[in-house]
């Protein structure tokens, strides 16, 4: 879908809604990564 600034927006072809993922300058915080996994329906391990 594209993005603006330091964020990218992704849309699943079969599900409604979208996920916004930051493009950090450094490592991504673990809480942010867990939240992204939860939004896309992946299990966190």
C-alpha positions in Angstrom: 0.0 0.0 0.0 2.9 2.3 0.6 3.8 4.6 3.4 4.8 8.0 4.5 7.9 9.0 6.3 9.3 6.3 8.6 6.2 4.0 8.3 5.1 1.4 5.8 1.4 0.4 5.5 0.5 -3.2 4.4 -2.8 -4.7 3.5 -3.7 -8.4 3.6 -5.3 -9.6 0.4 -8.0 -11.6 2.2 -8.5 -9.7 5.5 -9.9 -6.3 6.2 -7.8 -3.5 7.6 -4.1 -2.9 7.4 -0.9 -3.0 9.5 1.4 0.0 9.9 5.0 -0.9 10.5 7.6 1.6 11.6 11.0 1.7 9.8 13.2 2.5 12.8 16.7 3.9 12.6 17.8 1.3 15.2 16.4 -1.9 16.6 12.7 -2.2 16.9 11.3 -2.5 20.5 10.1 -6.0 21.4 6.6 -4.7 22.2 6.2 -3.2 18.8 7.3 -6.4 17.2 4.8 -8.4 19.3 2.0 -6.0 18.4 2.7 -6.3 14.7 2.7 -10.1 14.9 -0.6 -10.0 16.8 -2.2 -7.7 14.2 -1.2 -10.0 11.3 -2.3 -13.2 13.1 1.1 -14.7 13.7 1.9 -16.6 17.0 4.6 -15.0 19.1 7.3 -17.5 20.1 
